[in-house]
Amino acid sequence: TLYNRKPASAHEKRRQVDDGRKNAENCVKIMASCGKYLLFLTLINIAVCDFGFVNVNCNPGHGQFGHQSLLECIVSLSEEAKGVKITKVYWYNDQLGTETLLINYTSSGHSSQPRFTLAEPNWTGTNLNVSMLVNNTMITDIGSYTCKVVTVRGSPSASTNLSVSAPYSTPTIGKTDKNNQKAVMTLSCNASGGYPSGGIHWFDEHKTDWTTSSKQHAIKTKDGRFSLTSELDLLSGSIYSKYTCVVFNSSKGREGEAQINVPASLLSTKHEGAELSWKSKVVVPVCSILGIILLLVVVLLKLRKRGNMVDEMHIPVSTPLNQHLNHPLNQHL
């Protein structure tokens, strides 16, 4: 019975104490694991609940060299996040990294790099327009940018891109006289200050394109823009009265043009050359035809002469016989 059970030995008591301690430690471990799991689920739940409450939506921007450019970014809030204030706004160039902030707006103050500022001059945390202005836009400003905002319901960010272009100056055209046998004059056309690199085309007064006969040069300047130069040699025998150089940008858009008139003295060279060319084209076939006709005449004359010689060879054979038959003595017979 229970009352007749022998008292536990010291060894059994020690084992029971150890088992109790182990059970307690296991319970603590299980509770700790459950606590971590619950904390993990709680964090996930918070993240999922906050995800999508605050978003940043940006549009790509395009600017002109030397002008002001806009990178537009607007913060959108879900119904659950209505009234949430923006506590911080960051703008940075992706090529430079997050260490170089272009704009740093916080509730305690703000700072920005030269030429960069928020589009809203009196921006506050309730203003959802976090767009950035780039003043005096340069070619080096081309690239990717990131805007990040911080709120109590999340810290979303979005990236956008800035492209830059620059129009070319009105082209100038000039001429240089040549003293060689082929080129009698060289026309040159210049345009500068454009980006991206474009090209110069040449046309005569008949709209014929002579660009493939020209030499093109594009030089990149210190500010990243391009200077274009094109040279066209005027060859003797193929000179027109007027030439036009036209500047095209990288998108094949026509930006500017210049015209030049060729001196009349060079045009005479063209006409003389054309006349000589026309004469040579006419005289050569005519001479060939006359030569063939003359050869045929000579052949016919030789054939006719040979026929006369054959006739003369037959006449001597028949003449003595006829004379013999017609002789007076034979007639008496």
VOMAR-614987 format. One record per residue (C-alpha): residue in three letters; x, y, z. Coordinates in steps of 0.05 Angstrom, whole numbers, padded with zeros to 5 digits, always signed. Example, Ala and Ser with C-alpha at 12.3 -4.5 7.8 and 13.67 -1.06 7.14 Angstrom:
<tiros>
Ala+00246-00090+00156/Ser+00273-00021+00143/
</tiros>
This chain:
<tiros>
Thr+00000+00000+00000/Leu+00018+00073-00003/Tyr+00034+00074+00071/Asn+00078+00012+00066/Arg+00122+00042+00009/Lys+00194+00048+00027/Pro+00224+00117+00029/Ala+00263+00137-00034/Ser+00337+00132-00032/Ala+00383+00191-00041/His+00400+00169-00112/Glu+00327+00167-00132/Lys+00314+00235-00101/Arg+00372+00265-00141/Arg+00346+00233-00205/Gln+00277+00261-00193/Val+00305+00330-00182/Asp+00345+00326-00247/Asp+00285+00303-00286/Gly+00244+00361-00258/Arg+00298+00411-00277/Lys+00302+00383-00348/Asn+00227+00386-00356/Ala+00228+00458-00333/Glu+00284+00476-00381/Asn+00246+00443-00438/Cys+00184+00482-00421/Val+00225+00547-00421/Lys+00255+00530-00489/Ile+00187+00513-00518/Met+00158+00578-00492/Ala+00217+00617-00520/Ser+00209+00585-00588/Cys+00135+00600-00587/Gly+00150+00672-00568/Lys+00199+00680-00626/Tyr+00149+00649-00673/Leu+00094+00695-00649/Leu+00139+00755-00655/Phe+00158+00735-00726/Leu+00085+00727-00745/Thr+00070+00794-00714/Leu+00125+00829-00754/Ile+00101+00796-00818/Asn+00030+00817-00803/Ile+00053+00889-00791/Ala+00094+00890-00855/Val+00037+00861-00896/Cys-00012+00910-00867/Asp+00034+00969-00881/Phe+00055+00945-00950/Gly+00019+00986-01003/Phe-00007+01039-00955/Val+00045+01089-00980/Asn+00075+01089-01051/Val+00119+01135-01092/Asn+00102+01142-01166/Cys+00152+01175-01212/Asn+00154+01195-01286/Pro+00217+01199-01329/Gly+00240+01270-01343/His+00271+01305-01403/Gly+00308+01371-01401/Gln+00347+01418-01446/Phe+00418+01438-01434/Gly+00423+01502-01393/His+00349+01502-01374/Gln+00308+01477-01315/Ser+00288+01403-01314/Leu+00234+01368-01273/Leu+00234+01298-01244/Glu+00163+01286-01223/Cys+00147+01241-01163/Ile+00080+01239-01126/Val+00065+01201-01061/Ser+00000+01162-01060/Leu-00036+01139-00996/Ser-00086+01084-00987/Glu-00151+01094-00950/Glu-00120+01065-00887/Ala-00063+01115-00890/Lys-00102+01178-00904/Gly-00074+01237-00865/Val-00005+01205-00855/Lys+00051+01257-00856/Ile+00116+01251-00893/Thr+00173+01261-00843/Lys+00232+01255-00890/Val+00247+01262-00965/Tyr+00312+01238-00997/Trp+00336+01247-01069/Tyr+00401+01217-01094/Asn+00435+01201-01160/Asp+00441+01126-01170/Gln+00510+01134-01201/Leu+00536+01171-01140/Gly+00501+01127-01088/Thr+00462+01141-01025/Glu+00522+01173-00991/Thr+00514+01235-01035/Leu+00445+01262-01021/Leu+00420+01314-01071/Ile+00361+01332-01026/Asn+00352+01317-00952/Tyr+00287+01343-00923/Thr+00268+01327-00851/Ser+00221+01355-00799/Ser+00280+01390-00766/Gly+00308+01422-00829/His+00333+01410-00899/Ser+00395+01412-00942/Ser+00409+01404-01016/Gln+00465+01404-01067/Pro+00472+01465-01113/Arg+00424+01465-01172/Phe+00377+01414-01139/Thr+00314+01431-01100/Leu+00243+01407-01087/Ala+00192+01431-01138/Glu+00147+01457-01082/Pro+00183+01517-01052/Asn+00145+01515-00986/Trp+00140+01440-00979/Thr+00110+01409-00916/Gly+00098+01338-00893/Thr+00026+01339-00916/Asn+00046+01356-00988/Leu+00047+01293-01030/Asn+00087+01326-01086/Val+00160+01308-01075/Ser+00184+01325-01146/Met+00255+01351-01156/Leu+00278+01410-01199/Val+00347+01410-01233/Asn+00370+01480-01249/Asn+00419+01497-01306/Thr+00415+01425-01331/Met+00481+01395-01355/Ile+00499+01335-01398/Thr+00529+01303-01336/Asp+00460+01303-01303/Ile+00437+01248-01350/Gly+00422+01184-01311/Ser+00379+01149-01259/Tyr+00353+01181-01195/Thr+00317+01153-01134/Cys+00266+01188-01089/Lys+00252+01159-01019/Val+00201+01182-00968/Val+00194+01162-00894/Thr+00127+01157-00858/Val+00099+01120-00798/Arg+00066+01071-00846/Gly+00127+01055-00888/Ser+00188+01082-00925/Pro+00176+01070-01000/Ser+00222+01093-01056/Ala+00220+01097-01132/Ser+00270+01109-01188/Thr+00265+01152-01250/Asn+00310+01175-01307/Leu+00331+01242-01335/Ser+00350+01251-01408/Val+00381+01315-01436/Ser+00385+01345-01506/Ala+00414+01408-01535/Pro+00397+01442-01602/Tyr+00451+01458-01652/Ser+00469+01529-01671/Thr+00450+01557-01739/Pro+00501+01528-01788/Thr+00553+01571-01823/Ile+00578+01555-01892/Gly+00643+01576-01927/Lys+00686+01559-01988/Thr+00759+01548-02003/Asp+00790+01550-02073/Lys+00830+01490-02095/Asn+00886+01487-02147/Asn+00888+01412-02162/Gln+00861+01378-02224/Lys+00801+01345-02190/Ala+00772+01393-02139/Val+00764+01465-02159/Met+00731+01486-02092/Thr+00716+01458-02023/Leu+00652+01477-01985/Ser+00652+01473-01909/Cys+00593+01474-01861/Asn+00597+01481-01785/Ala+00546+01475-01728/Ser+00560+01470-01653/Gly+00529+01463-01584/Gly+00485+01403-01598/Tyr+00471+01338-01562/Pro+00468+01280-01577/Ser+00513+01277-01638/Gly+00478+01292-01704/Gly+00499+01300-01777/Ile+00505+01349-01836/His+00474+01334-01904/Trp+00490+01368-01971/Phe+00440+01383-02027/Asp+00445+01419-02094/Glu+00390+01462-02125/His+00357+01399-02154/Lys+00351+01369-02084/Thr+00403+01316-02101/Asp+00437+01289-02038/Trp+00513+01294-02040/Thr+00525+01274-01967/Thr+00561+01209-01985/Ser+00614+01251-02022/Ser+00629+01294-01960/Lys+00675+01285-01901/Gln+00641+01289-01832/His+00674+01306-01765/Ala+00641+01307-01695/Ile+00682+01335-01637/Lys+00659+01329-01565/Thr+00670+01393-01525/Lys+00686+01400-01450/Asp+00613+01408-01430/Gly+00593+01344-01466/Arg+00561+01376-01527/Phe+00583+01365-01599/Ser+00612+01409-01654/Leu+00598+01384-01725/Thr+00639+01399-01788/Ser+00628+01374-01859/Glu+00669+01386-01922/Leu+00647+01376-01994/Asp+00695+01379-02053/Leu+00668+01407-02118/Leu+00696+01368-02177/Ser+00707+01396-02246/Gly+00650+01376-02291/Ser+00599+01365-02235/Ile+00588+01434-02205/Tyr+00519+01464-02191/Ser+00500+01536-02180/Lys+00474+01529-02108/Tyr+00489+01483-02049/Thr+00453+01476-01982/Cys+00479+01445-01919/Val+00426+01419-01870/Val+00438+01400-01797/Phe+00400+01339-01770/Asn+00397+01318-01697/Ser+00404+01246-01672/Ser+00329+01235-01683/Lys+00335+01255-01757/Gly+00300+01320-01742/Arg+00318+01380-01785/Glu+00347+01436-01742/Gly+00379+01488-01788/Glu+00408+01501-01857/Ala+00453+01548-01896/Gln+00462+01562-01971/Ile+00519+01584-02016/Asn+00521+01604-02089/Val+00578+01580-02134/Pro+00613+01633-02177/Ala+00594+01634-02250/Ser+00667+01624-02270/Leu+00664+01554-02241/Leu+00599+01539-02275/Ser+00631+01551-02344/Thr+00680+01496-02326/Lys+00621+01452-02314/His+00588+01469-02381/Glu+00653+01461-02421/Gly+00665+01394-02388/Ala+00593+01374-02402/Glu+00599+01396-02475/Leu+00664+01358-02484/Ser+00633+01298-02452/Trp+00572+01303-02498/Lys+00616+01311-02560/Ser+00658+01251-02541/Lys+00595+01209-02531/Val+00570+01229-02600/Val+00634+01230-02641/Val+00659+01161-02620/Pro+00597+01123-02644/Val+00594+01164-02709/Cys+00666+01150-02725/Ser+00656+01077-02712/Ile+00596+01074-02758/Leu+00633+01112-02813/Gly+00692+01065-02806/Ile+00648+01005-02815/Ile+00615+01036-02876/Leu+00682+01052-02907/Leu+00706+00982-02894/Leu+00644+00954-02929/Val+00656+01000-02989/Val+00728+00976-02995/Val+00706+00904-02992/Leu+00652+00915-03044/Leu+00702+00950-03091/Lys+00750+00893-03084/Leu+00697+00842-03099/Arg+00674+00881-03160/Lys+00745+00888-03186/Arg+00755+00813-03178/Gly+00692+00800-03219/Asn+00717+00844-03276/Met+00783+00806-03277/Val+00745+00740-03286/Asp+00705+00768-03344/Glu+00769+00791-03379/Met+00798+00720-03373/His+00738+00690-03412/Ile+00739+00741-03469/Pro+00808+00721-03500/Val+00787+00648-03506/Ser+00725+00663-03548/Thr+00753+00719-03590/Pro+00802+00679-03636/Leu+00746+00628-03651/Asn+00699+00682-03671/Gln+00751+00717-03712/His+00767+00651-03747/Leu+00695+00637-03764/Asn+00685+00708-03789/His+00748+00708-03832/Pro+00734+00726-03906/Leu+00766+00661-03931/Asn+00721+00619-03886/Gln+00661+00657-03909/His+00674+00635-03981/Leu+00675+00564-03957/
</tiros>
